[in-house]
Amino acid sequence: MAKKDNEECGMCCSPGSSKLVSFGIVFMVMLAGILVGIAVFPKDGPAGSITLTTPTEHTISVNGEAQQTLSPDQLVLSLSVETQEDSAALSQSKNADLIDKVKKALLAKGVLERDISTDSYYVYPVEQSHWICPDNMADCKDDEKIYDTKITGYKTTHSLSVKTVDLNNGGILVDAAVQAGATNVNSVSFTLKDETRRAIEENLLKYASANAKVKAQKIADGLTVKLGAPTSAGNSYVYFPGPVYREYNMAMDSAPSTSFSPGEMVVTASVSVSYLME
């Protein structure tokens, strides 16, 4: 009876049968893994990630520009007075006296007090340097000399900025300032008043934006599409050229009166705009 049981057990638990059962289990596990992998990892995408993208908008991007040529409406003079004396106090005192005379001369020519301002003010020592022999040597060779610096005086420099809307009066103002004690005419520049700049900027940006829309419409017509609403606008700027400088040489008493001419300047505005295509 025991032998029969063993034979029946040998039929159901034979080595070959055990291998078939194990192989079937492994195959089912592998198949389940493959199915899970197909469900989780999209084709041609990175393992373990899913990327969702939205379609980009179809837009037309253009730049619009506008220019205006105009004459300056403000004259700015940069004048300075330099004085040098043995002491800083004396240098400052003398400089203050001359600056006061220059201001009075400008006011007498019609400049408003609020249009005269200080640009800079410096007081500094004037030094003289040379090679000397050391104190304990009456005479010495060149390679024994030391470099010595001594203060020989003090210099004061006071610079003024003078504004005027009378462009034809620039030469008269310069001559009056020099005769009153101005030692330097640093620059003579023709510019625009702040309120003029603001008005021009607003006007040109409006025309530059309109110019951008005209360009975009032409592109849309060429592509046979409808121009939609703007999606973005930026990089707006208005370029004001730098002041127009005029050189001035210190006039002698016998020299003719100084005169300046302002000339013209070109102001440019630019904007970039993107429009939808419908």
Sequence and secondary structure as in RCSB ss.txt:
>XXXX:A:sequence
MAKKDNEECGMCCSPGSSKLVSFGIVFMVMLAGILVGIAVFPKDGPAGSITLTTPTEHTISVNGEAQQTLSPDQL
VLSLSVETQEDSAALSQSKNADLIDKVKKALLAKGVLERDISTDSYYVYPVEQSHWICPDNMADCKDDEKIYDTK
ITGYKTTHSLSVKTVDLNNGGILVDAAVQAGATNVNSVSFTLKDETRRAIEENLLKYASANAKVKAQKIADGLTV
KLGAPTSAGNSYVYFPGPVYREYNMAMDSAPSTSFSPGEMVVTASVSVSYLME
>XXXX:A:secstr
 HHHHHHHHHHHS HHHHHHHHHHHHHHHHHHHHHHHHHHS TTS TT          EEEEEEEEEEEE   EE
EEEEEEEEEESSHHHHHHHHHHHHHHHHHHHHHTT  GGGEEEEEEEEEEEEEEEEE  TT SS  GGG EEEEE
EEEEEEEEEEEEEES GGGHHHHHHHHHHHT  EEEEEEEE  HHHHHHHHHHHHHHHHHHHHHHHHHHHHHTT 
 EEEEEEEEEEEEE    EEE      TTS         EEEEEEEEEEEEE 
